[in-house]
């Protein structure tokens, strides 16, 4: 079963966790307070970038936070 997953916080711990979710076949949308970082990570792992927390939550079956 694949899910639509929101992931907030893609720093040292969140990036590899989000990447594993993408690799497992889930549609992952990421968000971070560092806009440059989140765009780089999304491009590297194949995730989408959310416009904000409300949009991320509305588009996700489940949301993970790594803060």
Secondary structure, DSSP 8 states (H G I E B T S, - for coil): ---EEEEE--STTHHHHHHHHHHTT-EEEEE-S-HHHHHHHHHHHT-EE-SSHHHHHHT-SEEEE--
